[in-house]
Amino acid sequence: MTTSAAVADVENKTVTLDGTTYTIQALGDDTFTVLVKGVPVGRIVYTFGAANGVAEGTAVSEDTMYAIAEAWFAATAE
């Protein structure tokens, strides 16, 4: 489980959480790949009014992906 709040930097397309910087790469309007040092670790999507994150593999947890999704979509809300 995550212990600190995720911080989104929309200008640089990153989210920082627990000392790790995650790069956010757009796939579509509300769908993004999350990368660490260029390696995909998961995807985040905003659908039906909710932010969701899905880990790819074991590099990050579902809780981490959810925190990244919440921070990113809160920061980019219109």
CYANA upper distance limits for C-alpha pairs under 8 A (distance plus 0.5 A):
  1 MET  CA     61 SER  CA      8.42
  1 MET  CA     63 ASP  CA      6.50
  1 MET  CA     64 THR  CA      7.78
  2 THR  CA     18 ASP  CA      7.99
  2 THR  CA     63 ASP  CA      7.23
  2 THR  CA     64 THR  CA      6.78
  2 THR  CA     67 ALA  CA      8.41
  3 THR  CA     18 ASP  CA      7.79
  4 SER  CA     17 LEU  CA      7.30
  4 SER  CA     18 ASP  CA      6.67
  5 ALA  CA     17 LEU  CA      7.05
  5 ALA  CA     18 ASP  CA      8.43
  5 ALA  CA     67 ALA  CA      8.05
  6 ALA  CA     15 VAL  CA      6.95
  6 ALA  CA     16 THR  CA      6.14
  6 ALA  CA     17 LEU  CA      5.07
  6 ALA  CA     18 ASP  CA      8.11
  6 ALA  CA     67 ALA  CA      6.67
  6 ALA  CA     68 ILE  CA      6.62
  6 ALA  CA     71 ALA  CA      6.36
  7 VAL  CA     15 VAL  CA      5.91
  7 VAL  CA     16 THR  CA      5.71
  7 VAL  CA     17 LEU  CA      7.06
  7 VAL  CA     71 ALA  CA      6.71
  8 ALA  CA     13 LYS  CA      8.22
  8 ALA  CA     14 THR  CA      6.44
  8 ALA  CA     15 VAL  CA      4.75
  8 ALA  CA     16 THR  CA      6.99
  8 ALA  CA     68 ILE  CA      8.43
  8 ALA  CA     71 ALA  CA      6.18
  8 ALA  CA     72 TRP  CA      6.01
  8 ALA  CA     75 ALA  CA      6.90
  9 ASP  CA     13 LYS  CA      6.33
  9 ASP  CA     14 THR  CA      5.70
  9 ASP  CA     15 VAL  CA      6.46
  9 ASP  CA     75 ALA  CA      8.42
 10 VAL  CA     14 THR  CA      6.96
 10 VAL  CA     72 TRP  CA      8.11
 10 VAL  CA     75 ALA  CA      7.44
 10 VAL  CA     76 THR  CA      7.54
 13 LYS  CA     23 THR  CA      6.48
 13 LYS  CA     24 ILE  CA      5.80
 13 LYS  CA     25 GLN  CA      7.82
 14 THR  CA     21 THR  CA      6.96
 14 THR  CA     22 TYR  CA      5.91
 14 THR  CA     23 THR  CA      4.97
 14 THR  CA     24 ILE  CA      5.99
 15 VAL  CA     21 THR  CA      6.28
 15 VAL  CA     22 TYR  CA      5.65
 15 VAL  CA     23 THR  CA      7.09
 15 VAL  CA     24 ILE  CA      7.85
 15 VAL  CA     68 ILE  CA      6.92
 15 VAL  CA     71 ALA  CA      7.89
 15 VAL  CA     72 TRP  CA      7.40
 16 THR  CA     20 THR  CA      6.05
 16 THR  CA     21 THR  CA      4.84
 16 THR  CA     22 TYR  CA      6.54
 17 LEU  CA     21 THR  CA      7.07
 17 LEU  CA     22 TYR  CA      8.39
 17 LEU  CA     68 ILE  CA      8.12
 20 THR  CA     36 VAL  CA      8.44
 21 THR  CA     36 VAL  CA      7.34
 22 TYR  CA     34 VAL  CA      6.71
 22 TYR  CA     35 LEU  CA      6.03
 22 TYR  CA     36 VAL  CA      5.67
 22 TYR  CA     37 LYS  CA      8.31
 23 THR  CA     34 VAL  CA      6.22
 23 THR  CA     35 LEU  CA      5.53
 23 THR  CA     36 VAL  CA      6.81
 23 THR  CA     37 LYS  CA      8.31
 23 THR  CA     38 GLY  CA      8.31
 24 ILE  CA     32 PHE  CA      6.82
 24 ILE  CA     33 THR  CA      6.45
 24 ILE  CA     34 VAL  CA      5.42
 24 ILE  CA     35 LEU  CA      7.01
 25 GLN  CA     32 PHE  CA      5.89
 25 GLN  CA     33 THR  CA      5.65
 25 GLN  CA     34 VAL  CA      6.91
 25 GLN  CA     35 LEU  CA      8.16
 26 ALA  CA     30 ASP  CA      8.36
 26 ALA  CA     31 THR  CA      6.77
 26 ALA  CA     32 PHE  CA      4.93
 26 ALA  CA     33 THR  CA      6.91
 27 LEU  CA     31 THR  CA      5.88
 27 LEU  CA     32 PHE  CA      5.55
 27 LEU  CA     33 THR  CA      7.21
 28 GLY  CA     32 PHE  CA      7.34
 30 ASP  CA     45 VAL  CA      6.02
 30 ASP  CA     46 TYR  CA      5.80
 30 ASP  CA     47 THR  CA      7.95
 31 THR  CA     43 ARG  CA      7.76
 31 THR  CA     44 ILE  CA      6.39
 31 THR  CA     45 VAL  CA      4.94
 31 THR  CA     46 TYR  CA      7.24
 32 PHE  CA     43 ARG  CA      6.09
 32 PHE  CA     44 ILE  CA      5.76
 32 PHE  CA     45 VAL  CA      6.84
 33 THR  CA     40 PRO  CA      7.09
 33 THR  CA     41 VAL  CA      8.27
 33 THR  CA     42 GLY  CA      6.50
 33 THR  CA     43 ARG  CA      4.97
 33 THR  CA     44 ILE  CA      6.95
 34 VAL  CA     40 PRO  CA      6.21
 34 VAL  CA     41 VAL  CA      6.30
 34 VAL  CA     42 GLY  CA      5.69
 34 VAL  CA     43 ARG  CA      6.02
 34 VAL  CA     44 ILE  CA      7.64
 35 LEU  CA     39 VAL  CA      5.52
 35 LEU  CA     40 PRO  CA      4.71
 35 LEU  CA     41 VAL  CA      5.96
 35 LEU  CA     42 GLY  CA      7.67
 36 VAL  CA     40 PRO  CA      7.01
 36 VAL  CA     41 VAL  CA      7.24
 40 PRO  CA     56 GLU  CA      8.01
 41 VAL  CA     55 ALA  CA      6.50
 41 VAL  CA     56 GLU  CA      5.71
 41 VAL  CA     57 GLY  CA      7.43
 41 VAL  CA     59 ALA  CA      6.73
 41 VAL  CA     60 VAL  CA      7.14
 42 GLY  CA     53 GLY  CA      7.64
 42 GLY  CA     54 VAL  CA      6.01
 42 GLY  CA     55 ALA  CA      4.67
 42 GLY  CA     56 GLU  CA      5.15
 42 GLY  CA     57 GLY  CA      8.42
 42 GLY  CA     60 VAL  CA      8.39
 42 GLY  CA     65 MET  CA      7.50
 43 ARG  CA     53 GLY  CA      6.25
 43 ARG  CA     54 VAL  CA      5.88
 43 ARG  CA     55 ALA  CA      7.07
 43 ARG  CA     56 GLU  CA      8.05
 43 ARG  CA     65 MET  CA      8.12
 44 ILE  CA     51 ALA  CA      7.73
 44 ILE  CA     52 ASN  CA      6.13
 44 ILE  CA     53 GLY  CA      4.81
 44 ILE  CA     54 VAL  CA      6.88
 44 ILE  CA     65 MET  CA      7.63
 44 ILE  CA     66 TYR  CA      8.33
 44 ILE  CA     68 ILE  CA      8.34
 44 ILE  CA     69 ALA  CA      6.00
 45 VAL  CA     51 ALA  CA      6.47
 45 VAL  CA     52 ASN  CA      5.89
 45 VAL  CA     53 GLY  CA      6.96
 45 VAL  CA     69 ALA  CA      7.67
 46 TYR  CA     50 ALA  CA      6.06
 46 TYR  CA     51 ALA  CA      5.03
 46 TYR  CA     52 ASN  CA      6.72
 46 TYR  CA     69 ALA  CA      8.45
 46 TYR  CA     73 PHE  CA      7.70
 47 THR  CA     51 ALA  CA      7.14
 47 THR  CA     52 ASN  CA      8.25
 51 ALA  CA     66 TYR  CA      7.76
 51 ALA  CA     69 ALA  CA      6.02
 51 ALA  CA     70 GLU  CA      6.10
 51 ALA  CA     73 PHE  CA      7.20
 52 ASN  CA     65 MET  CA      8.14
 52 ASN  CA     66 TYR  CA      6.19
 52 ASN  CA     69 ALA  CA      6.40
 52 ASN  CA     70 GLU  CA      8.02
 53 GLY  CA     62 GLU  CA      7.19
 53 GLY  CA     65 MET  CA      5.08
 53 GLY  CA     66 TYR  CA      5.15
 53 GLY  CA     67 ALA  CA      8.45
 53 GLY  CA     68 ILE  CA      7.94
 53 GLY  CA     69 ALA  CA      6.20
 54 VAL  CA     62 GLU  CA      6.48
 54 VAL  CA     65 MET  CA      6.52
 54 VAL  CA     66 TYR  CA      7.98
 55 ALA  CA     59 ALA  CA      8.28
 55 ALA  CA     60 VAL  CA      6.70
 55 ALA  CA     61 SER  CA      6.75
 55 ALA  CA     62 GLU  CA      6.14
 55 ALA  CA     65 MET  CA      6.74
 56 GLU  CA     60 VAL  CA      8.37
 60 VAL  CA     64 THR  CA      6.81
 60 VAL  CA     65 MET  CA      7.65
 61 SER  CA     65 MET  CA      6.93
 62 GLU  CA     66 TYR  CA      6.61
 63 ASP  CA     67 ALA  CA      6.72
 64 THR  CA     68 ILE  CA      6.73
 65 MET  CA     69 ALA  CA      6.60
 66 TYR  CA     70 GLU  CA      6.62
 67 ALA  CA     71 ALA  CA      6.67
 68 ILE  CA     72 TRP  CA      6.52
 69 ALA  CA     73 PHE  CA      6.52
 70 GLU  CA     74 ALA  CA      6.46
 71 ALA  CA     75 ALA  CA      6.65
 72 TRP  CA     76 THR  CA      6.73
 73 PHE  CA     77 ALA  CA      6.30
